[in-house]
Amino acid sequence: MIYLMNSHTHSTVVITGASSGIGRELALEMARRGHHLGLTARRMPLLEKLREEIHSTINPKLSVELAVLDVCQTATVAPALKDLFGRLGGVDSIVVNAGANDITDIGQNDLAKELKLIDTNLSGAIATIGAATEHFLGRGKGHVVGISSLASLQPIARQAAYSASKAGFSMYLKAARIELRPKGITITSILPGYIATEIVDGVDISKLPFAIPASQAAREMANLIEKKVESGVVPAFPWKFVRPFLGHLPERFAHY
Ligand SMILES: NC(=O)c1ccc[n+]([C@@H]2O[C@H](COP(=O)([O-])OP(=O)(O)OC[C@H]3O[C@@H](n4cnc5c(N)ncnc54)[C@H](OP(=O)(O)O)[C@@H]3O)[C@@H](O)[C@H]2O)c1
């Protein structure tokens, strides 16, 4: 009998922000597809619980290594990831997913909240990509996946700092693609729409347009990651068709 091996079966993927929401579901989905995992977040007990779930319900033989990582402590990002990559014996892909969102009102004492979003979603992501790229340059290959947002294309009221952080991140990924392609490193940029997670305190995200559960988002994202696409939207329907209009919608569509 001939067994056709999935070429991705034994790849090793690091996911940041794996303790909840999209990152957690993506870790489960990648485990189901046979990938070994490195998982990071600030809340280690949630990562330990997730590892236990992967080993007891999916595959006890998968390597799952964990690391505490606060991407806002930018000086700690490279040493923490270097240690994690070493424990995994080398890494093929990193999903730069750790992120935060918050409603922020301009001119109403929300500067600290706004700067926290820039720190987490932009500075933290840049530090993560830098650390992973150093590892990938040493191997002559690698795959960086950035979880940006449709908000990087469409500005939204009371989300100015979030939109700006994700627009910056998307542009960073585009420039990284040009710079790193000749060095064997592939860049995938994923732009989710509304995914039902805890990300925005006080907003029932499941009532927002075309919201889908994080488990469904994770399946679509895993397909995009395995295909190493340049860029993809999630859920594909309807955002694939709406994408060209984002940034040009009448302002009445851009309010919470
Ligand atoms: N949900 C959506 O509708 C949506 C839409 C577009 C884009 N996205 C993007 O998708 C990504 C995941 O979001 P989500 O919806 O899954 O939200 P979530 O459930 O709140 O998860 C966010 C994850 O990021 C981690 N994180 C937050 N701040 C961190 C920090 N300073 N250092 C390290 N890790 C940090 C959290 O872990 P700890 O708290 O344990 O550190 C958590 O695991 C984000 O980048 C978000 O912007 C989400």
The ligand as an SDF file (V2000), in Angstrom:
LIG
                    3D

 48 52  0  0  0  0  0  0  0  0999 V2000
  -11.3600   38.6660   16.8790 N   0  0  0  0  0  0  0  0  0  0  0  0
  -11.4270   39.4020   15.8080 C   0  0  0  0  0  0  0  0  0  0  0  0
  -12.5180   39.7630   15.3290 O   0  0  0  0  0  0  0  0  0  0  0  0
  -10.1670   39.8330   15.0990 C   0  0  0  0  0  0  0  0  0  0  0  0
  -10.3050   40.5310   13.9030 C   0  0  0  0  0  0  0  0  0  0  0  0
   -9.1680   40.9320   13.2240 C   0  0  0  0  0  0  0  0  0  0  0  0
   -7.9170   40.6320   13.7290 C   0  0  0  0  0  0  0  0  0  0  0  0
   -7.8100   39.9510   14.9110 N   0  0  0  0  0  0  0  0  0  0  0  0
   -6.4610   39.6940   15.4220 C   0  0  0  0  0  0  0  0  0  0  0  0
   -6.3110   38.3420   15.7770 O   0  0  0  0  0  0  0  0  0  0  0  0
   -5.3330   38.2290   16.8160 C   0  0  0  0  0  0  0  0  0  0  0  0
   -5.8900   37.3540   17.9360 C   0  0  0  0  0  0  0  0  0  0  0  0
   -7.0010   38.0040   18.5180 O   0  0  0  0  0  0  0  0  0  0  0  0
   -8.1990   37.2390   19.2400 P   0  0  0  0  0  0  0  0  0  0  0  0
   -9.4560   37.7440   18.6590 O   0  0  0  0  0  0  0  0  0  0  0  0
   -7.9370   35.7990   19.2910 O   0  0  0  0  0  0  0  0  0  0  0  0
   -8.1110   37.8900   20.6970 O   0  0  0  0  0  0  0  0  0  0  0  0
   -7.9110   37.2740   22.1510 P   0  0  0  0  0  0  0  0  0  0  0  0
   -8.8020   36.1090   22.3830 O   0  0  0  0  0  0  0  0  0  0  0  0
   -7.9960   38.4350   23.0820 O   0  0  0  0  0  0  0  0  0  0  0  0
   -6.4090   36.7200   22.0980 O   0  0  0  0  0  0  0  0  0  0  0  0
   -5.3030   37.5710   22.0860 C   0  0  0  0  0  0  0  0  0  0  0  0
   -4.0680   36.7380   22.3750 C   0  0  0  0  0  0  0  0  0  0  0  0
   -2.9330   37.6110   22.3590 O   0  0  0  0  0  0  0  0  0  0  0  0
   -2.2170   37.4690   23.5750 C   0  0  0  0  0  0  0  0  0  0  0  0
   -1.6610   38.7550   23.9840 N   0  0  0  0  0  0  0  0  0  0  0  0
   -2.3040   39.9350   24.2040 C   0  0  0  0  0  0  0  0  0  0  0  0
   -1.4290   40.8690   24.6050 N   0  0  0  0  0  0  0  0  0  0  0  0
   -0.2050   40.2640   24.6370 C   0  0  0  0  0  0  0  0  0  0  0  0
    1.0900   40.6960   24.9830 C   0  0  0  0  0  0  0  0  0  0  0  0
    1.3340   41.9460   25.4060 N   0  0  0  0  0  0  0  0  0  0  0  0
    2.1180   39.8250   24.8770 N   0  0  0  0  0  0  0  0  0  0  0  0
    1.8900   38.5620   24.4550 C   0  0  0  0  0  0  0  0  0  0  0  0
    0.6930   38.0720   24.1360 N   0  0  0  0  0  0  0  0  0  0  0  0
   -0.3430   38.9260   24.2240 C   0  0  0  0  0  0  0  0  0  0  0  0
   -3.2140   36.9490   24.6030 C   0  0  0  0  0  0  0  0  0  0  0  0
   -2.5680   36.1340   25.5740 O   0  0  0  0  0  0  0  0  0  0  0  0
   -2.1770   36.5860   27.0570 P   0  0  0  0  0  0  0  0  0  0  0  0
   -3.2300   37.5310   27.5370 O   0  0  0  0  0  0  0  0  0  0  0  0
   -2.1380   35.2790   27.8140 O   0  0  0  0  0  0  0  0  0  0  0  0
   -0.8280   37.1980   26.9040 O   0  0  0  0  0  0  0  0  0  0  0  0
   -4.1120   36.0770   23.7440 C   0  0  0  0  0  0  0  0  0  0  0  0
   -3.5850   34.7780   23.6560 O   0  0  0  0  0  0  0  0  0  0  0  0
   -5.0010   39.6460   17.2330 C   0  0  0  0  0  0  0  0  0  0  0  0
   -3.7970   40.0690   16.6340 O   0  0  0  0  0  0  0  0  0  0  0  0
   -6.1570   40.4530   16.6940 C   0  0  0  0  0  0  0  0  0  0  0  0
   -5.8510   41.8000   16.4550 O   0  0  0  0  0  0  0  0  0  0  0  0
   -8.8910   39.5490   15.6070 C   0  0  0  0  0  0  0  0  0  0  0  0
  1  2  1  0
  2  3  2  0
  2  4  1  0
  4  5  1  0
  4 48  2  0
  5  6  2  0
  6  7  1  0
  7  8  2  0
  8  9  1  0
  8 48  1  0
  9 10  1  0
  9 46  1  0
 10 11  1  0
 11 12  1  0
 11 44  1  0
 12 13  1  0
 13 14  1  0
 14 15  2  0
 14 16  1  0
 14 17  1  0
 17 18  1  0
 18 19  2  0
 18 20  1  0
 18 21  1  0
 21 22  1  0
 22 23  1  0
 23 24  1  0
 23 42  1  0
 24 25  1  0
 25 26  1  0
 25 36  1  0
 26 27  1  0
 26 35  1  0
 27 28  2  0
 28 29  1  0
 29 30  1  0
 29 35  2  0
 30 31  1  0
 30 32  2  0
 32 33  1  0
 33 34  2  0
 34 35  1  0
 36 37  1  0
 36 42  1  0
 37 38  1  0
 38 39  2  0
 38 40  1  0
 38 41  1  0
 42 43  1  0
 44 45  1  0
 44 46  1  0
 46 47  1  0
M  CHG  2   8   1  16  -1
M  END
$$$$
